[in-house]
Protein backbone atom coordinates (compact mmCIF):
# COMPACT_ATOMS: atom_id res chain seq x y z
CA UNK A 1 0.00 0.00 0.00
CA UNK A 2 0.95 3.66 -0.44
CA UNK A 3 0.77 4.23 3.28
CA UNK A 4 3.43 1.58 3.98
CA UNK A 5 5.87 4.41 4.65
CA UNK A 6 8.75 6.22 3.06
CA UNK A 7 10.86 3.06 3.07
CA UNK A 8 9.36 2.45 -0.39
CA UNK A 9 10.59 5.75 -1.82
CA UNK A 10 13.82 4.35 -3.26
CA UNK A 11 11.98 1.36 -4.71
CA UNK A 12 10.39 3.70 -7.28
CA UNK A 13 13.04 4.53 -9.94
CA UNK A 14 11.45 7.80 -11.10
CA UNK A 15 10.99 9.13 -7.57
CA UNK A 16 14.47 7.98 -6.55
CA UNK A 17 15.98 9.81 -9.53
CA UNK A 18 14.10 13.02 -8.73
CA UNK A 19 15.14 12.98 -5.07
CA UNK A 20 18.80 12.35 -5.91
CA UNK A 21 18.76 15.18 -8.48
CA UNK A 22 17.23 17.52 -5.89
CA UNK A 23 19.81 16.60 -3.24
CA UNK A 24 22.66 16.89 -5.74
CA UNK A 25 21.63 20.38 -6.88
CA UNK A 26 21.19 21.53 -3.27
CA UNK A 27 24.72 20.28 -2.51
CA UNK A 28 26.01 22.33 -5.46
CA UNK A 29 24.22 25.37 -4.02
CA UNK A 30 25.74 24.86 -0.58
CA UNK A 31 29.23 24.51 -2.11
CA UNK A 32 28.81 27.85 -3.86
CA UNK A 33 27.82 29.54 -0.58
CA UNK A 34 31.36 28.92 0.71
CA UNK A 35 33.20 30.42 -2.32
CA UNK A 36 34.06 34.08 -1.46
CA UNK A 37 34.10 36.97 -3.91
CA UNK A 38 37.74 37.94 -4.69
CA UNK A 39 39.14 41.02 -3.00
CA UNK A 40 37.09 41.00 0.22
CA UNK A 41 38.59 41.71 3.64
CA UNK A 42 36.99 39.07 5.89
CA UNK A 43 37.77 40.82 9.21
CA UNK A 44 36.34 44.18 8.07
CA UNK A 45 33.30 42.42 6.59
CA UNK A 46 32.63 40.63 9.90
CA UNK A 47 32.79 43.96 11.72
CA UNK A 48 30.26 45.56 9.32
CA UNK A 49 27.99 42.54 9.58
CA UNK A 50 28.02 42.61 13.38
CA UNK A 51 27.20 46.32 13.32
CA UNK A 52 24.12 45.83 11.14
CA UNK A 53 23.21 42.27 12.11
CA UNK A 54 19.55 43.20 12.68
CA UNK A 55 18.87 44.19 9.07
CA UNK A 56 21.44 41.93 7.42
CA UNK A 57 20.45 38.93 9.55
CA UNK A 58 17.19 38.41 7.67
CA UNK A 59 18.88 38.77 4.28
CA UNK A 60 21.60 36.36 5.40
CA UNK A 61 18.89 33.94 6.57
CA UNK A 62 17.38 33.75 3.08
CA UNK A 63 20.82 33.54 1.44
CA UNK A 64 21.84 30.60 3.64
CA UNK A 65 24.78 32.45 5.25
CA UNK A 66 26.22 33.57 1.89
CA UNK A 67 25.97 37.29 2.67
CA UNK A 68 27.97 37.01 5.89
CA UNK A 69 30.77 35.33 3.93
CA UNK A 70 30.15 37.60 0.90
CA UNK A 71 30.29 34.57 -1.34
CA UNK A 72 29.37 34.35 -5.01
CA UNK A 73 25.77 33.63 -3.88
CA UNK A 74 25.64 36.60 -1.48
CA UNK A 75 22.55 38.12 -3.13
CA UNK A 76 20.78 34.78 -2.82
CA UNK A 77 17.47 34.24 -4.54
CA UNK A 78 15.94 37.53 -3.35
CA UNK A 79 16.43 39.40 -6.69
CA UNK A 80 14.45 36.64 -8.41
CA UNK A 81 11.69 36.88 -5.80
CA UNK A 82 11.61 40.67 -6.14
CA UNK A 83 11.41 40.36 -9.95
CA UNK A 84 8.55 37.85 -9.61
CA UNK A 85 6.67 40.30 -7.38
CA UNK A 86 7.15 43.14 -9.86
CA UNK A 87 6.02 41.02 -12.84
CA UNK A 88 2.94 39.75 -11.00
CA UNK A 89 1.98 43.29 -10.00
CA UNK A 90 2.51 44.53 -13.55
CA UNK A 91 0.37 41.68 -14.90
CA UNK A 92 -2.64 43.35 -13.32
CA UNK A 93 -1.72 46.77 -14.73
CA UNK A 94 -0.25 46.10 -18.20
CA UNK A 95 -2.71 44.58 -20.72
CA UNK A 96 0.06 42.84 -22.70
CA UNK A 97 1.26 40.92 -19.63
CA UNK A 98 -2.32 40.13 -18.65
CA UNK A 99 -2.92 38.71 -22.12
CA UNK A 100 0.25 36.62 -21.88
CA UNK A 101 -0.88 35.18 -18.54
CA UNK A 102 -4.04 33.90 -20.24
CA UNK A 103 -2.26 32.28 -23.20
CA UNK A 104 -1.38 29.09 -21.35
CA UNK A 105 2.06 27.51 -21.43
CA UNK A 106 3.54 29.81 -24.12
CA UNK A 107 2.42 32.93 -22.28
CA UNK A 108 3.87 31.67 -18.99
CA UNK A 109 7.18 30.94 -20.70
CA UNK A 110 7.32 34.52 -21.99
CA UNK A 111 6.56 35.94 -18.52
CA UNK A 112 9.25 33.65 -17.05
CA UNK A 113 11.70 35.03 -19.60
CA UNK A 114 10.83 38.61 -18.56
CA UNK A 115 11.30 37.58 -14.92
CA UNK A 116 14.79 36.28 -15.69
CA UNK A 117 15.80 39.52 -17.40
CA UNK A 118 14.40 41.54 -14.48
CA UNK A 119 16.33 39.34 -12.04
CA UNK A 120 19.60 40.14 -13.80
CA UNK A 121 18.77 43.87 -13.75
CA UNK A 122 17.92 43.86 -10.04
CA UNK A 123 21.05 41.82 -9.27
CA UNK A 124 23.21 44.43 -11.00
CA UNK A 125 21.56 47.24 -9.00
CA UNK A 126 21.87 45.40 -5.67
CA UNK A 127 25.42 44.30 -6.49
CA UNK A 128 26.43 47.89 -7.21
CA UNK A 129 24.91 49.12 -3.94
CA UNK A 130 26.53 46.44 -1.78
CA UNK A 131 29.92 46.68 -3.55
CA UNK A 132 29.99 50.47 -3.18
CA UNK A 133 29.04 50.16 0.49
CA UNK A 134 31.87 47.70 1.14
CA UNK A 135 34.33 50.04 -0.56
CA UNK A 136 33.11 52.92 1.64
CA UNK A 137 33.43 50.67 4.68
CA UNK A 138 37.06 49.79 3.80
CA UNK A 139 36.18 46.09 3.61
CA UNK A 140 38.02 45.37 0.34
CA UNK A 141 41.67 44.58 -0.35
CA UNK A 142 41.90 45.79 -3.96
CA UNK A 143 41.27 49.10 -5.79
CA UNK A 144 37.60 50.11 -6.03
CA UNK A 145 37.79 50.43 -9.82
CA UNK A 146 38.68 46.74 -9.99
CA UNK A 147 36.57 45.41 -7.12
CA UNK A 148 33.20 46.96 -8.01
CA UNK A 149 32.92 45.62 -11.60
CA UNK A 150 34.30 42.23 -10.55
CA UNK A 151 31.93 42.01 -7.58
CA UNK A 152 28.87 43.05 -9.61
CA UNK A 153 29.57 40.51 -12.35
CA UNK A 154 30.24 37.75 -9.80
CA UNK A 155 27.13 38.43 -7.71
CA UNK A 156 24.90 38.73 -10.78
CA UNK A 157 26.23 35.48 -12.21
CA UNK A 158 25.73 33.81 -8.82
CA UNK A 159 22.09 34.86 -8.61
CA UNK A 160 21.47 33.74 -12.21
CA UNK A 161 23.00 30.36 -11.38
CA UNK A 162 20.81 29.97 -8.26
CA UNK A 163 17.78 30.86 -10.38
CA UNK A 164 18.77 28.13 -12.85
CA UNK A 165 19.26 25.64 -10.00
CA UNK A 166 15.78 26.41 -8.66
CA UNK A 167 14.20 25.90 -12.08
CA UNK A 168 16.04 22.60 -12.55
CA UNK A 169 14.87 21.35 -9.15
CA UNK A 170 11.27 22.27 -9.97
CA UNK A 171 11.42 20.64 -13.40
CA UNK A 172 13.61 17.58 -12.83
CA UNK A 173 13.56 17.15 -9.05
CA UNK A 174 10.90 17.12 -6.36
CA UNK A 175 9.22 20.14 -4.79
CA UNK A 176 9.44 23.85 -5.57
CA UNK A 177 13.07 24.68 -6.37
CA UNK A 178 13.13 28.27 -5.11
CA UNK A 179 11.42 27.35 -1.83
CA UNK A 180 13.76 24.39 -1.32
CA UNK A 181 16.84 26.59 -1.81
CA UNK A 182 15.59 28.95 0.92
CA UNK A 183 14.64 25.91 3.02
CA UNK A 184 18.16 24.46 2.67
CA UNK A 185 19.76 27.74 3.70
CA UNK A 186 17.66 27.95 6.86
CA UNK A 187 18.05 24.28 7.85
CA UNK A 188 21.84 24.36 7.44
CA UNK A 189 22.04 27.27 9.89
CA UNK A 190 19.86 25.69 12.57
CA UNK A 191 22.57 23.43 14.12
CA UNK A 192 24.72 26.52 14.62
CA UNK A 193 21.80 28.31 16.25
CA UNK A 194 21.26 25.35 18.58
CA UNK A 195 24.97 25.38 19.43
CA UNK A 196 24.86 29.12 20.11
CA UNK A 197 21.88 28.59 22.43
CA UNK A 198 23.74 25.93 24.43
CA UNK A 199 26.79 28.21 24.54
CA UNK A 200 24.63 30.97 26.03
CA UNK A 201 23.26 28.41 28.48
CA UNK A 202 26.79 27.37 29.47
CA UNK A 203 27.92 30.99 29.82
CA UNK A 204 24.97 31.77 32.09
CA UNK A 205 23.32 34.37 29.82
CA UNK A 206 20.31 32.03 29.52
CA UNK A 207 18.87 29.69 32.13
CA UNK A 208 17.58 26.17 31.61
CA UNK A 209 13.95 27.16 32.25
CA UNK A 210 14.10 29.75 29.47
CA UNK A 211 15.53 27.15 27.07
CA UNK A 212 12.77 24.67 27.98
CA UNK A 213 10.16 27.41 27.55
CA UNK A 214 11.65 28.27 24.15
CA UNK A 215 11.55 24.59 23.10
CA UNK A 216 7.90 24.21 24.16
CA UNK A 217 7.03 27.44 22.36
CA UNK A 218 8.73 26.24 19.15
CA UNK A 219 6.89 22.91 19.27
CA UNK A 220 3.60 24.74 19.80
CA UNK A 221 4.27 27.01 16.80
CA UNK A 222 5.21 24.02 14.61
CA UNK A 223 2.02 22.19 15.68
CA UNK A 224 -0.05 25.31 14.87
CA UNK A 225 1.58 25.62 11.44
CA UNK A 226 0.91 21.97 10.59
CA UNK A 227 -2.68 22.22 11.82
CA UNK A 228 -3.54 25.37 9.87
CA UNK A 229 -1.63 24.41 6.70
CA UNK A 230 -3.74 21.25 6.48
CA UNK A 231 -6.98 23.16 7.17
CA UNK A 232 -9.58 23.49 4.42
CA UNK A 233 -12.98 25.07 3.86
CA UNK A 234 -14.93 22.59 1.75
CA UNK A 235 -17.73 23.91 -0.45
CA UNK A 236 -20.25 21.26 -1.46
CA UNK A 237 -20.61 20.84 -5.24
CA UNK A 238 -23.43 18.81 -6.82
CA UNK A 239 -23.20 17.48 -10.37
CA UNK A 240 -26.38 17.03 -12.39
CA UNK A 241 -27.14 13.74 -14.10
CA UNK A 242 -26.28 13.58 -17.81
CA UNK A 243 -27.11 10.84 -20.31
CA UNK A 244 -24.52 10.28 -23.03
CA UNK A 245 -25.56 7.46 -25.38
CA UNK A 246 -26.75 4.69 -23.13
CA UNK A 247 -24.71 5.74 -20.13
CA UNK A 248 -25.59 8.08 -17.27
CA UNK A 249 -22.93 10.38 -15.87
CA UNK A 250 -22.91 12.69 -12.87
CA UNK A 251 -25.43 12.81 -10.09
CA UNK A 252 -22.73 12.61 -7.43
CA UNK A 253 -21.84 15.11 -4.74
CA UNK A 254 -18.28 16.29 -4.16
CA UNK A 255 -16.59 19.34 -2.67
CA UNK A 256 -14.33 22.23 -3.67
CA UNK A 257 -11.45 22.45 -1.13
CA UNK A 258 -10.22 25.96 -0.25
CA UNK A 259 -7.09 26.08 1.90
CA UNK A 260 -7.10 28.47 4.83
CA UNK A 261 -3.59 29.61 3.86
CA UNK A 262 -3.96 29.49 0.07
CA UNK A 263 -0.70 31.38 -0.58
CA UNK A 264 1.57 29.19 1.59
CA UNK A 265 4.96 30.65 2.57
CA UNK A 266 5.03 33.18 -0.28
CA UNK A 267 3.69 36.26 1.65
CA UNK A 268 6.40 36.41 4.36
CA UNK A 269 9.13 35.78 1.78
CA UNK A 270 7.78 38.52 -0.49
CA UNK A 271 7.24 40.88 2.46
CA UNK A 272 10.78 40.37 3.74
CA UNK A 273 12.16 40.93 0.25
CA UNK A 274 10.30 44.22 -0.17
CA UNK A 275 11.35 45.59 3.24
CA UNK A 276 14.92 44.35 3.24
CA UNK A 277 15.89 45.65 -0.21
CA UNK A 278 15.97 49.37 0.75
CA UNK A 279 17.14 48.57 4.28
CA UNK A 280 20.14 46.58 3.00
CA UNK A 281 21.18 49.28 0.55
CA UNK A 282 20.79 51.94 3.27
CA UNK A 283 23.02 49.93 5.62
CA UNK A 284 25.96 50.19 3.22
CA UNK A 285 25.59 53.90 2.47
CA UNK A 286 27.54 56.13 4.87
CA UNK A 287 24.97 58.94 5.12
CA UNK A 288 23.33 59.87 8.48
CA UNK A 289 19.81 59.95 7.02
CA UNK A 290 20.25 56.52 5.45
CA UNK A 291 21.61 55.12 8.71
CA UNK A 292 18.49 56.37 10.51
CA UNK A 293 16.33 54.83 7.82
CA UNK A 294 18.13 51.47 8.16
CA UNK A 295 17.78 51.54 11.96
CA UNK A 296 14.04 52.18 11.63
CA UNK A 297 13.69 48.97 9.60
CA UNK A 298 15.47 46.77 12.14
CA UNK A 299 13.53 43.55 12.95
CA UNK A 300 11.65 44.03 16.19
CA UNK A 301 11.09 47.77 15.66
CA UNK A 302 7.50 48.98 15.51
CA UNK A 303 7.88 50.37 11.95
CA UNK A 304 9.33 47.09 10.67
CA UNK A 305 6.60 44.96 12.26
CA UNK A 306 3.78 47.21 10.99
CA UNK A 307 5.18 47.16 7.45
CA UNK A 308 5.77 43.40 7.67
CA UNK A 309 2.19 42.66 8.73
CA UNK A 310 0.81 45.04 6.12
CA UNK A 311 2.78 43.40 3.30
CA UNK A 312 1.81 39.91 4.53
CA UNK A 313 -1.89 40.81 4.33
CA UNK A 314 -1.42 42.39 0.90
CA UNK A 315 0.46 39.43 -0.58
CA UNK A 316 -1.91 36.88 0.98
CA UNK A 317 -4.81 38.46 -0.91
CA UNK A 318 -2.81 39.31 -4.03
CA UNK A 319 -1.18 35.91 -4.46
CA UNK A 320 -4.46 34.12 -3.80
CA UNK A 321 -6.20 36.26 -6.43
CA UNK A 322 -3.44 35.58 -8.97
CA UNK A 323 -3.26 31.81 -8.45
CA UNK A 324 -6.96 31.06 -7.86
CA UNK A 325 -9.29 32.55 -10.48
CA UNK A 326 -12.84 32.22 -9.15
CA UNK A 327 -14.37 33.06 -12.54
CA UNK A 328 -12.51 30.19 -14.23
CA UNK A 329 -13.51 27.79 -11.44
CA UNK A 330 -17.18 28.80 -11.71
CA UNK A 331 -17.10 28.54 -15.51
CA UNK A 332 -15.55 25.07 -15.42
CA UNK A 333 -18.13 23.90 -12.90
CA UNK A 334 -20.91 25.20 -15.15
CA UNK A 335 -19.48 23.46 -18.23
CA UNK A 336 -19.43 20.11 -16.47
CA UNK A 337 -22.90 20.48 -14.97
CA UNK A 338 -21.71 21.28 -11.47
CA UNK A 339 -23.40 23.73 -9.09
CA UNK A 340 -23.30 24.76 -5.45
CA UNK A 341 -26.65 23.92 -3.77
CA UNK A 342 -28.69 27.10 -3.39
CA UNK A 343 -26.39 29.17 -5.68
CA UNK A 344 -27.08 29.82 -9.35
CA UNK A 345 -24.29 28.73 -11.75
CA UNK A 346 -22.10 31.37 -13.40
CA UNK A 347 -21.49 34.79 -11.88
CA UNK A 348 -23.44 34.06 -8.68
CA UNK A 349 -21.24 31.02 -8.06
CA UNK A 350 -18.07 33.05 -8.73
CA UNK A 351 -19.23 35.78 -6.32
CA UNK A 352 -20.04 33.19 -3.65
CA UNK A 353 -16.63 31.47 -3.96
CA UNK A 354 -14.91 34.87 -3.93
CA UNK A 355 -16.76 35.87 -0.76
CA UNK A 356 -15.85 32.62 1.02
CA UNK A 357 -12.25 32.83 -0.19
CA UNK A 358 -11.92 36.45 1.01
CA UNK A 359 -13.10 35.48 4.49
CA UNK A 360 -10.78 32.52 4.92
CA UNK A 361 -7.87 34.49 3.42
CA UNK A 362 -8.39 37.09 6.16
CA UNK A 363 -7.99 34.34 8.75
CA UNK A 364 -5.02 32.91 6.86
CA UNK A 365 -3.30 36.31 6.69
CA UNK A 366 -3.87 36.85 10.42
CA UNK A 367 -2.40 33.41 11.14
CA UNK A 368 0.70 34.02 8.97
CA UNK A 369 1.23 37.44 10.58
CA UNK A 370 0.92 36.02 14.09
CA UNK A 371 3.32 33.14 13.37
CA UNK A 372 5.90 35.45 11.75
CA UNK A 373 5.71 38.47 14.04
CA UNK A 374 4.91 37.34 17.60
CA UNK A 375 7.76 34.78 17.97
CA UNK A 376 10.22 37.27 16.42
CA UNK A 377 9.23 39.95 18.94
CA UNK A 378 9.62 37.54 21.85
CA UNK A 379 12.93 36.26 20.51
CA UNK A 380 14.24 39.82 20.07
CA UNK A 381 13.37 40.53 23.69
CA UNK A 382 14.95 37.25 24.89
CA UNK A 383 18.05 37.67 22.68
CA UNK A 384 18.10 34.14 21.27
CA UNK A 385 19.36 33.12 17.79
CA UNK A 386 17.24 34.47 14.93
CA UNK A 387 16.81 31.04 13.33
CA UNK A 388 14.12 30.27 15.88
CA UNK A 389 11.94 33.09 14.53
CA UNK A 390 8.42 32.44 13.27
CA UNK A 391 9.26 33.26 9.64
CA UNK A 392 11.99 30.61 9.55
CA UNK A 393 9.75 28.01 11.18
CA UNK A 394 6.86 28.80 8.81
CA UNK A 395 9.11 28.43 5.75
CA UNK A 396 10.75 25.21 6.97
CA UNK A 397 7.50 23.51 8.01
CA UNK A 398 5.52 24.81 5.02
CA UNK A 399 8.11 23.73 2.44
CA UNK A 400 8.51 20.35 4.17
CA UNK A 401 4.73 19.75 4.04
CA UNK A 402 4.55 20.67 0.33
CA UNK A 403 7.54 18.49 -0.57
CA UNK A 404 6.18 15.50 1.36
CA UNK A 405 2.83 15.98 -0.38
CA UNK A 406 4.56 15.81 -3.78
CA UNK A 407 6.47 12.69 -2.75
CA UNK A 408 3.23 11.04 -1.61
CA UNK A 409 1.59 12.04 -4.89
CA UNK A 410 4.35 10.28 -6.85
CA UNK A 411 4.00 7.21 -4.63
CA UNK A 412 0.23 7.20 -5.09
CA UNK A 413 0.59 7.43 -8.88
CA UNK A 414 3.07 4.58 -8.85
CA UNK A 415 0.73 2.52 -6.67
CA UNK A 416 -2.15 2.84 -9.13
CA UNK A 417 0.15 2.14 -12.07
CA UNK A 418 1.24 -1.07 -10.39
CA UNK A 419 -2.38 -2.00 -9.71
CA UNK A 420 -3.34 -1.53 -13.36
CA UNK A 421 -0.32 -3.50 -14.58
CA UNK A 422 -1.39 -6.46 -12.47
CA UNK A 423 -4.96 -6.25 -13.73
CA UNK A 424 -6.19 -8.11 -16.78
CA UNK A 425 -6.71 -6.51 -20.19
CA UNK A 426 -10.44 -6.19 -19.59
CA UNK A 427 -9.89 -4.09 -16.45
CA UNK A 428 -7.31 -1.88 -18.23
CA UNK A 429 -9.77 -1.42 -21.09
CA UNK A 430 -12.50 -0.24 -18.79
C-alpha positions, 0 to 999 in steps of 0.5 A: 500500500501507499501508506506503507511508509517512506521506506518504499521511496527508493523502490520507485526509480522515477521518484528515486531519480528526482530525489537524488537530483534535488539533493545533488543540486542543493549540494552544489548550491551549498558549495557555492555559498562557501566560495568568497568573492575575490578582493574582500577583507573578511575581518572588516566584513565581519565587523560591518555585519556585526554592526548591522546584524539586525537588518542583514540577519534576515537577508543572510537567513534567506541567502543561507549564510552567503551574505555574511561570507560575501560569497558568489551567492551573497545576493541569494534568490531575493532578486528573483523573488523581487522580480517575480513580485514586480512582474505579478503586479505589472500583470494586473496593470499592463494589458500585454502581460495580462494577455500573456498570462491567459495564453497558457504555457507559451504565455507563462514561458514569456513571462518567465523570460521577462522575470529572468531579465528583471532578475539580472537587472535587479542583481546588478543594481543590488550588487552595485549598492553592496559593492559600493558600500563595502568600498566605503566601509574599507572592507576590500583589499583591492582598488575600487575600480577593480573590485566593483565591476568584478563584484557586480559581475560575480554576484549577478552570475551567482544569482542567475546560477541559483535561479537556474538551480531552482528551475532545474529542481522544480522541473527535474527534481521534487518540490518547488526549487526556489522554496527548497533553496531557501529551506536548505539555507535555513536548515543548514544554519539551525545546528549553529543556532542550537549550538549558540543557544547551548553556549549561552546556556553554558555561559549563564546568559540564559537559564535552563527554564528559558531554554525549555520554555523556548523549546515548548514554544517552538513545538507549539508554533510548529504544531499550529503551522501543521494544523492550519496548513492542512486546514480546508474550507470545503464547499459542497458541489453537486453534479447534475445527471447527464445521459450520453448514449446509453450511459448516465454520468454525474449525479454525485456530490463532491466538494471544492477544497479551499485552503485556509492559507492558500498562498503558503509561505510566499507572503512572508518571503515577499514581504521580507524581500520588499522591506529588506531591499531598501534597508540593506542598501541603506546599511551600506551607504555612509549617510546619516539619514540613510543610517536612521532609515536602516535603523528604523527597519530593524527587525523588532522595531514597531515600523518594521513589524507594521510594514511586515504585517501590512505586506503579509496581508497584501500578498496573501490576498494578491497571491491568492487572487493571482493563483486562484481565479474564481471566474474560471472555477465557476465557468468550469463547474458550469461546463461540467454540470456542477453547481453549489446547492442554493447558488445559481451557476455562473457569476453568482457562483463566482461571487459566492466562492470569492466571498468565502475565499476572502473570508478565509484568506483574512484568517489565513493572513492573520495566522501568517502574521501572528506566526511570523511576528509574535515569535520574532518579537519575543525572541528579540526581547529574549536575545536568542538566535534568529533562526528560531523566529516564526518566519523561519519556522513557517518556511521550513515547516511549510516547504517540508509539508509541500515536498512530502505531499509531492512525494506522496503524490508520486508514490500514489501514482506509482501505486495505481500504475502497479495496480493496473499493470497487475490487472487483466486486459479487460480491467485496463480497457474499462 
